[in-house]
Amino acid sequence: IKIEMLYLNHEETRNSMTWEMGQEFYNYIQTLKNRDPLPRCLIISGRNNVFSSGGNLSFLKSFHEKTFEENRKDMFTFYNFFLSVRTLPFPVVAAVNGHAIGAALSLAFACDLRVFSMESKYSFNFVKLGIHPGMGSSYLVKELFGLDRANYLLMLGEILTGQEAFRMGLCHDVVPFDDVIRRATELAINLSESGPLALRLLKKNSSNYEELQAALRKEADAQAQNFLSQDFIESLKAIEEKRKAIFRDL
């Protein structure tokens, strides 16, 4: 029984999600879809004691120098690099063995099952950066947990521990950091022992690709507006200066 492993791995940036990583991620997903026979399950995890720190700061800065149309097109493409994981016909388990912030947490929610680390931190911090939530989070969180929970997670952008995330039902199990991949592998083996065609048909019938794509276009449009704002630049300066951002609605 074939179980595939995919690691986010860029030590210098704490596995932040860049354009280059997105392209490699997308290409790998396409190769898995064309395997014969297909894998029974994919596990996605992170190297360097972190799942992913989310959006890369230098990458984010570059958006302020582009036009609205360029940003809208680029963000839609960028989202689909990583959310291509939703097009896999077999189950995907996120072994979130470390912090997962912003777009990285969205990637975890795009997977079918999630195991979190007790000691790690999880947050949708988009609004803290002065930007609309992206990477499908405005759709995925509402799809999984309903509007009320989505408002709490996306509007407040609070940092949660693994234990808090588990109590809120955001993951299917929470274990010590060193046990995350082991527990995810147990789930993958369990999945692999079920009928592969039945699981493939279940994934196909329970997903709505068109709705997700429509949500991504709305996110790309909103973020393209945010990237040109002074509040966005203020958020980046605040990160560099290790202080709280002061937003002025400009």
C-alpha positions in Angstrom: 0.0 0.0 0.0 1.6 3.2 -1.2 1.5 6.3 1.2 3.2 9.4 -0.2 5.0 12.0 2.0 5.4 15.7 1.1 7.5 18.0 3.2 7.5 21.8 3.1 11.2 22.6 3.4 12.9 26.0 3.3 14.9 26.5 6.4 15.9 30.1 5.8 12.3 31.3 5.7 10.8 28.8 8.2 9.0 27.1 5.3 7.2 30.3 4.2 5.1 29.9 1.1 6.8 31.5 -1.9 6.0 31.6 -5.6 8.8 29.0 -6.2 7.6 26.7 -3.5 4.1 26.9 -4.9 5.2 26.0 -8.4 7.1 22.9 -7.0 4.1 22.0 -4.9 1.8 22.2 -7.9 4.1 20.1 -10.1 4.4 17.4 -7.5 0.6 17.3 -7.1 0.2 16.8 -10.8 2.7 13.9 -10.8 0.8 12.2 -8.0 -2.5 12.5 -10.0 -0.9 10.7 -12.9 0.6 7.8 -11.0 -0.5 4.4 -12.0 -1.5 2.9 -9.6 -2.6 6.0 -7.6 -1.2 6.4 -4.1 -3.7 5.5 -1.3 -2.9 8.6 0.7 -0.7 11.7 0.9 0.7 13.1 4.1 1.8 16.7 4.1 4.2 17.9 6.8 7.0 20.4 7.5 10.7 20.2 8.1 12.8 22.6 10.3 10.5 22.2 13.4 7.7 24.2 11.7 4.9 23.4 9.3 5.0 26.8 7.7 5.2 30.4 8.7 2.8 31.4 6.0 3.4 34.2 3.5 7.0 35.3 3.0 7.7 38.9 4.0 9.7 39.7 0.9 7.1 38.1 -1.3 4.4 40.2 0.4 6.3 43.4 0.0 6.6 42.9 -3.8 2.8 43.2 -4.2 2.8 46.8 -3.2 5.0 47.6 -6.3 2.6 45.9 -8.7 -0.7 47.0 -10.2 -4.1 45.9 -9.1 -4.6 43.7 -12.1 -1.2 42.1 -11.7 -1.9 41.3 -8.1 -5.3 39.9 -8.8 -4.0 37.6 -11.4 -0.9 36.6 -9.4 -2.8 35.9 -6.2 -5.4 33.7 -8.0 -2.5 31.7 -9.6 -0.6 31.5 -6.3 -3.6 30.2 -4.4 -4.2 27.5 -6.9 -0.6 26.3 -6.7 -1.2 25.1 -3.2 -4.9 24.4 -3.3 -4.2 22.0 -6.1 -4.1 19.5 -3.2 -7.9 19.7 -3.3 -7.9 18.1 -6.8 -6.2 14.9 -5.6 -8.6 12.0 -5.9 -7.3 10.2 -2.8 -7.2 11.3 0.9 -4.7 13.8 2.2 -3.6 14.1 5.9 -2.0 17.2 7.2 0.7 16.4 9.8 0.9 19.9 11.2 4.1 19.4 13.2 4.8 23.0 14.2 3.4 26.5 13.8 1.0 27.1 10.9 0.2 30.7 10.3 -2.1 32.4 7.7 -1.9 30.7 4.3 -0.2 27.7 5.9 -3.2 27.0 8.1 -5.4 27.4 5.0 -3.3 24.6 3.4 -3.9 22.4 6.4 -7.7 23.0 6.2 -7.6 22.1 2.5 -6.5 18.6 3.5 -9.0 15.9 4.5 -7.7 15.2 8.0 -5.5 17.1 10.3 -3.2 16.3 13.2 -1.8 19.3 15.2 1.0 19.6 17.7 0.1 20.4 21.3 3.0 22.9 21.6 2.5 24.8 18.3 0.6 27.9 17.4 -2.1 28.3 14.8 -3.6 31.5 13.5 -5.3 33.2 10.5 -3.4 36.4 10.9 -4.5 38.0 7.6 -6.5 41.0 9.0 -3.6 41.7 11.4 -1.6 42.4 8.2 -4.3 44.6 6.9 -5.3 42.2 4.1 -8.4 40.1 3.4 -8.0 36.4 4.2 -6.5 34.4 1.3 -5.5 30.9 0.2 -9.1 29.9 0.2 -9.5 30.5 4.0 -12.7 32.6 3.6 -14.3 29.6 1.9 -12.6 26.6 3.6 -13.2 27.7 7.2 -16.9 28.5 6.6 -17.3 25.2 4.7 -15.8 23.2 7.5 -17.0 25.0 10.6 -19.8 27.4 9.6 -20.1 31.2 9.5 -20.0 31.8 13.2 -16.7 29.9 13.8 -15.3 31.4 10.5 -16.0 34.9 11.8 -14.2 34.2 15.1 -11.1 32.7 13.5 -10.8 35.1 10.5 -12.0 38.4 12.0 -10.1 38.2 15.3 -7.0 36.4 13.9 -6.1 35.1 17.4 -3.3 32.7 18.0 -4.4 29.3 19.2 -2.4 26.5 20.8 -2.8 23.0 19.4 -4.9 22.1 22.5 -7.2 25.1 21.9 -7.6 24.2 18.2 -8.5 20.7 19.1 -11.1 21.8 21.6 -12.7 24.0 18.9 -12.8 21.0 16.5 -10.2 22.4 14.1 -8.2 19.2 13.9 -8.9 15.5 14.3 -6.2 14.9 16.8 -3.6 16.8 18.8 -0.4 15.1 20.1 3.1 16.1 21.3 5.3 17.5 18.6 7.4 14.4 18.2 4.3 12.2 17.6 2.6 14.2 14.9 3.9 12.3 11.9 3.5 9.0 13.7 -0.2 9.8 14.4 -0.8 11.1 10.8 0.8 7.9 9.5 -1.6 5.8 11.6 -4.6 7.7 10.0 -3.1 7.3 6.5 -2.8 3.5 7.1 -6.3 3.4 8.3 -7.5 5.2 5.2 -5.4 3.0 3.0 -7.2 -0.1 4.3 -10.5 1.1 3.0 -11.8 0.7 -0.5 -9.7 3.1 -2.7 -12.5 3.5 -5.3 -15.0 4.2 -2.6 -12.8 6.9 -1.1 -12.1 8.4 -4.5 -15.8 8.7 -5.3 -16.5 10.1 -1.8 -13.9 12.8 -2.3 -15.3 13.6 -5.7 -18.9 13.8 -4.5 -18.2 15.8 -1.3 -16.1 18.6 -2.9 -17.2 21.7 -4.8 -14.4 22.9 -7.0 -16.5 25.6 -8.6 -17.5 27.2 -5.3 -13.9 27.2 -4.2 -12.7 28.9 -7.4 -15.3 31.6 -7.1 -14.2 32.3 -3.5 -10.5 32.5 -4.7 -11.4 35.1 -7.3 -13.1 37.2 -4.6 -10.1 36.8 -2.3 -7.7 37.7 -5.1 -9.7 40.8 -5.9 -9.9 41.9 -2.2 -6.2 41.3 -1.5 -5.2 43.2 -4.7 -7.0 46.2 -3.3 -5.4 45.8 0.2 -1.8 45.5 -1.3 -2.0 49.0 -2.6 -3.1 50.5 0.7 -1.0 52.4 3.2 -2.3 50.2 6.0 -0.7 47.2 4.3 2.7 49.0 4.2 2.2 49.9 7.9 1.7 46.3 8.8 4.9 45.3 7.1 6.8 48.1 8.9 5.4 47.0 12.2 6.6 43.4 11.6 10.1 44.6 10.9 10.1 47.0 13.9 8.5 44.3 16.1 5.6 46.5 17.2 1.9 46.6 16.8 0.5 48.0 13.6 -1.5 51.2 13.7 -4.1 51.2 11.0 -5.5 54.4 9.7 -8.0 53.2 7.1 -5.8 54.6 4.3 
